Amino acid sequence: MLGDILTCVGATLGIAVLLAMALGPVALDYGDTRIWRTQRTDTPTR
């Protein structure tokens, strides 16, 4: 019984880690793109 509960908890944590590893770079790229768009201006600088 305890082994089944620990297995389910471990599997859930493993899935959460895999999702974080998969979605982390996407979130970082999205943040970089947002920063790049806010810094870009249409007027030329001198």
C-alpha positions in Angstrom: 0.0 0.0 0.0 2.7 2.5 1.0 4.8 1.4 -2.0 1.9 2.2 -4.3 1.4 5.6 -2.9 5.1 6.4 -3.1 5.2 5.2 -6.7 2.3 7.5 -7.7 3.9 10.4 -5.9 7.3 9.7 -7.6 5.6 9.4 -11.0 3.8 12.6 -10.5 6.9 14.5 -9.5 8.8 12.9 -12.4 6.2 14.1 -14.9 6.3 17.6 -13.3 10.1 17.7 -13.7 9.9 16.6 -17.3 7.2 19.2 -18.1 9.3 21.9 -16.5 12.4 20.9 -18.5 10.4 20.8 -21.7 8.6 24.1 -21.2 11.4 26.1 -19.5 13.3 27.0 -22.7 10.0 28.0 -24.4 9.2 30.4 -21.5 12.8 31.8 -21.6 12.6 32.4 -25.4 9.2 34.0 -25.0 10.6 36.4 -22.4 13.6 37.3 -24.6 11.2 37.9 -27.5 9.1 40.2 -25.4 12.1 42.2 -24.2 13.4 42.5 -27.8 10.1 43.8 -29.0 9.8 46.4 -26.3 13.3 47.7 -27.0 12.8 48.0 -30.7 11.7 51.4 -32.0 10.6 52.5 -35.5 12.4 55.8 -35.2 16.1 55.9 -36.1 18.6 56.8 -33.3 21.4 59.2 -33.7 
